[in-house]
């Protein structure tokens, strides 16, 4: 079958059924993802765009299927161009990743959005998506660990409360909420943040155009730690601001640029409440994937998942893109929408500008850990803070905890915390909640993910001056987008969408695209259904028919095989010495309690507790031949 006929044959396949039909593997969480059969064209063929030039495979190839890449693809498709997204992972979304656990959605990557973020909020309105409070708007309890004990603002709030409760007529039957002591705690936090960010408006009078002045340069030469040292806060109070900053910097304070935090502060109008709401309150009711799906429905590009790109060759009149398997695609222009930390892993010809390579190889400062905790107790909304050097710098309760309480925690140093070690997590949590009983934890290790190699982007000292402008510059027919290189909400979904819009429209203009796409309608096959029981672990495990591994080993054909049997994967010593065979009994044991079944396993997962879920996973693995 020739290429064009093969593309045309894909038109009858429903996009959603393809993008959501991927099977996971030895995983515990049900994933809301666009993971799918790698290599299958997910959208209508080039013929639906009205394009008549068949010199190249596509008008534009987008490398990377995060929000920047998907946004750029949509803009290009609406300009009438044929577009292919090549995504290395088995899902779309990049460093956003929605999973379902205990009947609740959790965002393991990007999560929060706000009306202060104009690009993502325009998309929310465009597609009429719903938001929810994922963390409480009002937190009546603020605690911080001073190195010895958990504190709040002290005893000064007790006297007024006693007077109200005991001496005044018509006094309330219960203590006012929040108590005065909490107002004092937040007043301290507010004062510290204003002091820390002093000069933000002068440094960034137009925060979406940071280069309009040079007033930020001194701040870019300083680290977050340098600025904190200047403030000379008392040891008993400094954990408040360090805990607040820990979930923002998400990495070493002595590496992160102080200018980055001034930029965040200026973006929210230098307001504590707006800052808190903008970066840690509202999330998508149906997960970040709901916006990715809406954009794909709108743009309908071709999509190939599980397809890492190895080489990009700008040949002057066109671009050749080569995947790791040796498959070659040609196009008029290419857009690289991969994270800053992995850009240098792709071979570009002509070579990337030295400043691009330098920035990618040194990486940004975002290197922390974000994870979720479920405890047995029901507790009131609480914010818990600790100093940067502590294993956990910040913990927030989630909204509407229900049966027990869900919390989200942040650490600036992944070497200090193992989210899967419930004992360690429980010990740290009991500093604030003495009777805390940890039931479960959930996280994704973005550092082990070869296609991110870090969390959200916070620039290091000097990178705003030296790296962002060259990282944004096009090279011939190759253009660059991504949340890491936005000028405004860098490191956020908003920043990714902003650059995707900008670069997508720029390339459309360069290619003189003016036509309107004529999408062919897609219809579900009558009676068609899809197995979603294992939309779970393709984030770590590949199911590609080639047998290629990902972060974890490829799972195709593993049912009935000996554990650690793939000669092309470096297994843990625990699994290598286990002498297990992946039959139904052993799979059920392992899925229920991986670490208990195979001591020493490095699989970062605490287990599937529901027997019916385990049975569905095992059956799907049995069929994955």
VENDA-V637011 format. One record per backbone hydrogen bond with DSSP energy under -1.0 kcal/mol. CO is the residue of the C=O (numbers start at 0). NH is the residue of the N-H. Records with the same first field share a line. If there is no record, write none. Layout:
CO=NH, NH
This chain:
1=5
2=6
3=7
4=8
6=9
7=10
9=12
13=17
14=18
15=19
17=20
24=26
29=99
30=32
34=21
36=39
44=47
45=48
47=517
58=331, 332
59=83
60=334
61=85
62=336
64=92
65=69
66=70
67=71
68=72
69=73
70=74
71=75
72=76
73=77
75=80
76=79
81=59
82=301
83=61
84=303
85=63
86=306
88=305
92=95
94=109
96=107
97=31
98=105
99=29
100=103
103=100
105=98
113=116
116=120
117=121
118=122
119=123
120=124
121=125
122=126
123=128
129=284
131=282
133=398
140=382
142=384
143=150
148=145
150=143
154=157
156=160
157=161
158=162
159=163
160=164
161=165
162=166
167=170
178=181, 182
179=183
180=184
181=185
182=186
183=187
184=188
185=189
186=190
187=191
188=192
189=193
190=194
191=195
192=196
194=197
196=199
198=202
199=203
205=208
208=211
213=216
215=219
216=220
218=221
219=461
221=257
222=226
223=227
224=228
225=229
226=230
227=231
233=236, 237
236=239
237=241
238=242
239=243
240=244
241=245
244=247, 248
245=249
249=366, 367
251=254, 255
252=224
254=460
255=223
257=261
258=262
259=263
260=264
261=265
262=266
264=269
265=268
270=274
271=275
272=276
273=277
274=278
275=279
280=133
281=112
282=131
283=286
286=289
287=290, 291
288=292
289=293
290=294
291=295
292=296
293=297
294=298
295=299
301=84
303=86
307=323
309=346
310=321
311=348
312=319
314=316
317=314
318=330
319=312
320=328
321=309, 310
322=325
326=322
328=320
329=57
330=318
332=60
333=478
334=62
335=480
338=341
341=344
342=345
346=311
348=313
352=356
353=357
354=358
355=359
356=360
357=361
358=362
365=454
368=410
370=408
371=441
372=406
373=438, 439
374=404
381=396
382=142
383=394
384=144
386=389
392=385
393=409
394=383
395=407
401=403
404=374
405=397
406=372
407=395
408=370
409=392, 393
410=368
412=415
417=420
419=421
420=424
421=425
422=426
423=427
424=428
425=429
427=430
428=431, 432
432=435
436=375
439=373
441=371
443=445
445=453
448=451, 452
457=364
458=256
459=462
461=465
462=466, 467
466=470
467=471
474=477
476=333
477=474
478=335
481=484
482=490
487=489
488=491, 494
491=495
492=496
493=497
494=498
495=499
496=500
497=501
498=502
499=503
500=504
501=505
502=506
503=507
504=508
505=509
506=510
507=512
508=511
524=527
531=534
533=23, 535
534=30
536=539, 540
539=551
541=554
543=546
551=549
554=557
557=560
560=581
565=568
568=570
571=575
572=576
574=577
579=562
580=582
581=559
582=586
583=587
584=588
585=589
586=590
587=591
588=592
590=607
592=596
593=597
597=600
602=604
609=613
610=614
611=615
612=616
613=617
614=618
615=619
616=620
617=621
618=622
622=624
623=556
